[in-house]
């Protein structure tokens, strides 16, 4: 009986994903970061607060500018080469330039998308998207075709409420934050959806919502709905999923 209990404990321990290396630098209070996107073109982080405004921070967390998006709310956003792509969380998308002016008419990125909680423009032109009802991680082509669909509740451990998504161009790993209805944790995934690490976040904030990475310096920003806060970390991947790094835009590590 004692041996069986020991064996079960060892199996459980072996099945528990590793934790990522995460070193807390500072926390910005009073900023509700429901979606965050790193932008190599301006060497800063765009933050959506689920209101109309979009805010640009430098890598130290200092505000550079803000603009009114013209949308009723911005639920998620990502930086493209020539524009920012904003999502209202109800299936509507809008491209704007980096001062907030609309570039084209509002549109639907894909008929399958409605509750868009997190959005990331990947190096090949496709988009990584997370939704929480149901819990899904998708890769969507520019023409709206779904190239990959993974169900978070099938992960081990389950990812119940994915809210923000990012990809590290050096390791190829995908980062997703799961909010308080899930584990309030940072999931690190392979491009195919294998769980590489799960890092609890509750000691730094409640209800994780947004995530973004400056890859040159491994500066990671995570937004928390509870307490209206954005925390800044040093982060390291647990390993590499790709042989050749992805395109990442201009090098602005020391800006």
C-alpha positions as CSV (number, residue, x, y, z in Angstrom):
1,X,0.0,0.0,0.0
2,X,2.8,2.4,0.9
3,X,4.6,1.5,-2.3
4,X,1.4,2.1,-4.4
5,X,1.0,5.5,-2.8
6,X,4.6,6.4,-3.5
7,X,4.2,5.2,-7.1
8,X,1.1,7.3,-7.6
9,X,2.8,10.4,-6.2
10,X,5.8,9.9,-8.6
11,X,3.5,9.5,-11.6
12,X,1.5,12.6,-10.7
13,X,4.7,14.6,-10.2
14,X,6.1,13.4,-13.6
15,X,2.8,14.4,-15.3
16,X,2.9,18.0,-13.8
17,X,4.3,20.5,-16.4
18,X,7.4,22.4,-15.5
19,X,7.2,26.1,-14.5
20,X,8.8,28.7,-16.7
21,X,11.6,30.9,-15.5
22,X,9.7,34.1,-14.6
23,X,11.4,37.0,-12.6
24,X,9.2,39.9,-11.6
25,X,10.5,43.4,-12.2
26,X,7.7,45.7,-11.4
27,X,3.9,46.2,-11.5
28,X,2.1,49.2,-13.0
29,X,-1.0,49.9,-11.0
30,X,-4.2,51.4,-12.3
31,X,-3.9,50.0,-15.8
32,X,-6.3,47.4,-16.9
33,X,-4.4,45.4,-19.5
34,X,-7.0,43.1,-21.1
35,X,-4.9,42.8,-24.2
36,X,-1.2,43.6,-24.8
37,X,0.8,43.5,-28.0
38,X,4.5,44.1,-28.5
39,X,5.3,46.3,-31.6
40,X,8.9,46.2,-32.9
41,X,8.2,49.1,-35.2
42,X,7.9,51.5,-32.2
43,X,9.8,49.3,-29.6
44,X,6.8,49.5,-27.3
45,X,3.7,47.7,-25.9
46,X,0.2,48.5,-27.0
47,X,-2.4,48.1,-24.3
48,X,-6.2,47.7,-24.6
49,X,-8.2,48.4,-21.4
50,X,-11.6,47.2,-22.8
51,X,-12.6,50.7,-23.3
52,X,-12.3,52.9,-26.5
53,X,-8.7,53.9,-25.9
54,X,-5.4,52.2,-26.9
55,X,-2.3,53.1,-25.0
56,X,1.4,52.8,-26.0
57,X,4.0,52.1,-23.3
58,X,7.7,51.8,-23.6
59,X,9.5,48.7,-22.3
60,X,9.9,50.3,-18.9
61,X,6.1,50.8,-18.6
62,X,6.1,54.6,-19.3
63,X,3.2,56.0,-21.4
64,X,4.2,57.3,-24.8
65,X,0.8,58.1,-26.3
66,X,-2.8,57.1,-26.4
67,X,-5.6,57.4,-28.9
68,X,-9.4,56.8,-29.2
69,X,-10.0,53.8,-31.4
70,X,-13.5,54.8,-32.4
71,X,-14.8,51.3,-31.4
72,X,-17.2,50.8,-28.6
73,X,-14.5,48.8,-26.9
74,X,-11.1,47.2,-27.8
75,X,-11.1,43.6,-26.5
76,X,-7.9,42.5,-28.2
77,X,-5.2,43.8,-30.5
78,X,-2.0,42.9,-32.3
79,X,0.7,44.8,-34.2
80,X,1.1,44.1,-37.9
81,X,3.9,45.4,-40.2
82,X,1.9,48.5,-41.4
83,X,-1.0,48.7,-38.9
84,X,-2.6,47.7,-35.7
85,X,-5.4,45.2,-35.8
86,X,-8.1,45.8,-33.2
87,X,-11.0,43.4,-32.3
88,X,-14.1,44.5,-30.4
89,X,-14.8,41.0,-28.9
90,X,-18.0,40.5,-30.8
91,X,-16.6,39.5,-34.2
92,X,-15.7,42.9,-35.5
93,X,-12.2,44.0,-36.6
94,X,-10.6,47.3,-37.5
95,X,-7.2,48.2,-38.9
96,X,-5.8,51.5,-37.8
97,X,-2.4,53.2,-38.3
98,X,-0.2,53.9,-35.3
99,X,-1.9,57.2,-34.5
100,X,-5.3,55.5,-34.5
101,X,-6.7,56.5,-37.9
102,X,-8.7,53.8,-39.6
103,X,-7.1,52.3,-42.7
104,X,-10.1,50.5,-44.1
105,X,-13.6,49.6,-43.3
106,X,-14.5,47.3,-40.4
107,X,-14.6,43.7,-41.3
108,X,-14.9,40.1,-40.0
109,X,-11.6,38.2,-39.9
110,X,-13.3,34.9,-39.9
111,X,-16.9,33.7,-39.6
112,X,-15.9,31.3,-36.8
113,X,-14.6,34.2,-34.6
114,X,-16.9,36.1,-32.2
115,X,-15.6,36.1,-28.6
116,X,-12.0,37.1,-29.5
117,X,-10.1,37.4,-26.2
118,X,-6.5,37.4,-27.6
119,X,-4.9,38.0,-30.9
120,X,-1.4,37.7,-32.3
121,X,-0.1,38.4,-35.9
122,X,2.4,35.6,-36.5
123,X,5.5,35.8,-38.7
124,X,3.9,33.9,-41.7
125,X,0.9,36.3,-41.9
126,X,-1.6,34.1,-40.1
127,X,-3.2,35.0,-36.7
128,X,-3.1,33.1,-33.4
129,X,-6.5,33.7,-31.7
130,X,-7.8,32.6,-28.3
131,X,-11.5,32.5,-27.3
132,X,-12.9,31.4,-23.9
133,X,-16.4,30.3,-24.7
134,X,-15.7,27.7,-25.8
135,X,-12.0,27.5,-24.9
136,X,-10.1,27.5,-28.2
137,X,-6.7,28.3,-29.6
138,X,-6.9,28.8,-33.3
139,X,-4.6,29.7,-36.2
140,X,-6.5,31.7,-38.8
141,X,-5.3,32.6,-42.3
142,X,-5.6,36.1,-43.7
143,X,-8.5,34.9,-45.8
144,X,-10.4,33.6,-42.7
145,X,-9.6,29.9,-43.2
146,X,-9.0,28.0,-39.9
147,X,-5.6,26.4,-40.1
148,X,-5.5,25.0,-36.6
149,X,-8.1,24.5,-33.8
150,X,-7.1,23.3,-30.4
151,X,-9.5,22.9,-27.4
152,X,-8.1,24.2,-24.2
153,X,-10.2,21.9,-22.0
154,X,-8.3,18.9,-23.6
155,X,-4.9,20.2,-22.5
156,X,-3.2,18.6,-19.4
157,X,-3.8,20.5,-17.2
158,X,-6.9,22.0,-18.9
159,X,-6.8,25.6,-20.1
160,X,-10.3,26.7,-19.3
161,X,-10.4,30.5,-19.9
162,X,-7.6,31.6,-22.3
163,X,-7.5,35.4,-22.6
164,X,-4.2,36.5,-24.2
165,X,-1.8,35.0,-26.7
166,X,1.8,35.7,-27.8
167,X,4.5,33.8,-29.7
168,X,8.2,33.9,-28.9
169,X,10.0,34.1,-32.3
170,X,13.3,32.6,-30.9
171,X,11.9,29.4,-29.3
172,X,8.7,29.2,-31.4
173,X,6.7,28.6,-28.3
174,X,3.2,30.0,-27.9
175,X,2.3,31.8,-24.6
176,X,-1.3,32.0,-23.4
177,X,-2.7,33.4,-20.1
178,X,-5.6,31.6,-18.5
179,X,-7.7,33.7,-16.1
180,X,-9.2,33.1,-12.7
181,X,-12.0,30.9,-14.0
182,X,-9.1,28.6,-15.0
183,X,-5.7,28.4,-13.3
184,X,-4.7,32.1,-13.4
185,X,-1.5,30.9,-15.0
186,X,0.8,31.3,-18.0
187,X,0.7,28.4,-20.4
188,X,3.8,27.8,-22.6
189,X,2.9,25.6,-25.6
190,X,4.6,24.1,-28.6
191,X,3.3,25.2,-32.0
192,X,1.2,22.0,-32.1
193,X,-0.3,22.7,-28.7
194,X,1.8,20.5,-26.5
195,X,1.9,21.9,-22.9
196,X,5.5,22.7,-22.1
197,X,5.1,24.6,-18.9
198,X,2.4,26.1,-16.7
199,X,3.4,28.9,-14.3
200,X,0.9,30.2,-11.6
201,X,0.5,34.0,-11.6
202,X,-1.5,34.6,-8.5
203,X,1.4,36.0,-6.4
204,X,1.6,38.9,-8.9
205,X,-2.1,39.5,-9.8
206,X,-5.6,38.1,-10.2
207,X,-7.5,37.3,-13.4
208,X,-4.7,37.3,-16.0
209,X,-6.0,38.8,-19.3
210,X,-3.2,40.0,-21.6
211,X,0.4,38.9,-22.5
212,X,3.1,40.2,-24.8
213,X,6.8,39.7,-25.2
214,X,9.7,41.8,-26.3
215,X,11.9,39.0,-27.6
216,X,15.3,40.6,-27.7
217,X,15.3,41.3,-24.0
218,X,12.8,38.6,-22.9
219,X,10.7,41.4,-21.4
220,X,7.2,39.9,-20.7
221,X,4.2,42.0,-19.8
222,X,1.1,40.4,-18.3
223,X,-2.1,42.3,-17.7
224,X,-4.5,41.5,-14.8
225,X,-8.1,42.4,-14.7
226,X,-8.3,42.1,-10.9
227,X,-6.7,45.2,-9.4
228,X,-6.2,46.9,-12.7
229,X,-2.5,46.1,-13.0
230,X,0.2,45.2,-15.6
231,X,3.2,43.3,-14.4
232,X,6.6,43.3,-16.1
233,X,8.9,40.2,-16.0
234,X,12.1,38.7,-17.3
235,X,11.1,35.4,-18.9
236,X,13.0,32.5,-20.4
237,X,11.5,29.6,-22.5
238,X,11.7,26.1,-21.2
239,X,13.2,25.0,-24.6
240,X,13.0,25.5,-28.3
241,X,10.2,24.2,-30.6
242,X,11.8,25.4,-33.9
243,X,15.2,25.2,-35.4
244,X,15.2,28.7,-37.2
245,X,14.0,31.8,-35.4
246,X,10.9,33.5,-36.9
247,X,11.0,37.0,-38.3
248,X,10.6,39.5,-35.5
249,X,10.9,43.0,-37.0
250,X,13.5,45.7,-36.2
251,X,16.0,45.1,-33.4
252,X,15.2,47.7,-30.7
253,X,16.6,45.9,-27.7
254,X,18.4,48.9,-26.4
255,X,15.8,51.6,-27.2
